[in-house]
Amino acid sequence: MPVYQWIVSQKPQDMGILRGRVDLTYRASNDPLKMHRALRIMKPNTDNSGDYTCVVSTFMEEDSKTKQMIVFGLFSFGSVFPPCLGERRKPTVLVVVIHTR
């Protein structure tokens, strides 16, 4: 189930179990083709642990990478950045999907 989506030249969207828990103003870069390629989860807790899959799609290809994220306790501040693909691609669409155990 998608929890975050960013289409270049549009605002990012949070959805599913992360709706209202993502800082949609966070920018990973000032480059307009990379600025929202990562997300910041606000007030992360153990419920955010799981496998995060980042999918980058263009009109010509699609690539993905999955990493496990473990949150060991509650945080009153700070943020967590799930892994995403490196900067080698110029994304047209970015969708991050979470699978919980």
C-alpha positions in Angstrom: 0.0 0.0 0.0 1.5 3.4 -1.0 2.3 5.8 1.9 4.0 8.6 -0.1 4.0 9.8 -3.6 5.8 12.5 -5.4 5.4 13.4 -9.1 8.0 15.9 -10.3 6.5 19.5 -10.5 3.7 18.5 -8.1 3.5 18.6 -4.3 4.2 15.3 -2.5 1.3 13.4 -1.0 1.1 11.3 2.2 -1.4 8.5 2.4 -2.3 5.3 4.1 -0.8 4.6 7.5 1.5 7.7 7.2 -1.2 10.2 6.4 -0.6 13.2 8.6 2.7 11.9 9.8 5.0 13.0 7.0 6.6 16.5 6.8 5.5 17.4 3.2 7.7 20.5 3.3 10.9 18.5 3.7 13.3 18.8 0.8 16.2 16.3 0.3 17.7 18.6 -2.3 17.3 22.0 -4.0 17.3 20.3 -7.4 13.7 20.3 -8.7 14.2 16.8 -10.0 15.3 15.4 -6.6 13.8 17.7 -4.0 11.2 15.3 -2.6 13.0 12.0 -3.3 13.1 11.2 0.5 10.5 11.7 3.2 10.6 12.7 6.9 8.4 10.7 9.3 7.4 13.0 12.1 7.3 11.5 15.7 8.3 8.0 14.6 7.5 5.1 16.8 7.8 1.3 16.7 4.7 1.1 14.5 6.8 2.6 11.7 9.2 -0.4 11.7 9.0 -2.5 8.6 10.2 -2.9 5.1 10.2 0.2 3.0 10.3 -0.1 -0.8 11.2 3.0 -2.9 10.0 2.7 -6.5 11.2 5.3 -9.1 9.4 5.3 -12.4 10.0 7.1 -15.6 8.3 6.8 -18.9 11.1 4.4 -20.0 11.9 2.4 -16.9 11.2 1.5 -13.3 13.6 0.6 -10.5 13.0 -0.3 -6.8 15.0 -0.9 -3.6 13.7 -2.4 -0.3 15.3 -1.9 3.1 14.2 -2.7 6.6 13.7 0.1 9.1 13.6 -0.6 12.8 12.4 2.0 15.3 13.4 0.8 18.7 11.4 3.3 20.8 9.3 6.4 20.9 10.7 9.8 19.9 9.4 13.1 21.0 11.5 14.9 18.4 13.5 14.1 15.3 12.6 12.2 12.2 13.3 9.0 10.3 14.3 8.8 6.6 13.5 5.5 4.9 16.1 4.5 2.3 15.6 5.4 -1.3 17.5 5.0 -4.5 20.6 6.9 -5.1 20.8 10.0 -7.1 21.6 8.3 -10.4 18.1 8.7 -11.7 16.0 11.7 -12.6 12.5 10.6 -11.4 9.3 11.4 -13.0 7.2 9.6 -10.3 8.3 8.6 -6.9 6.2 6.2 -4.8 7.3 4.7 -1.5 5.5 1.6 -0.2 5.6 0.2 3.3 5.1 -3.5 4.2 4.7 -4.2 7.9 5.5 -7.5 9.5 
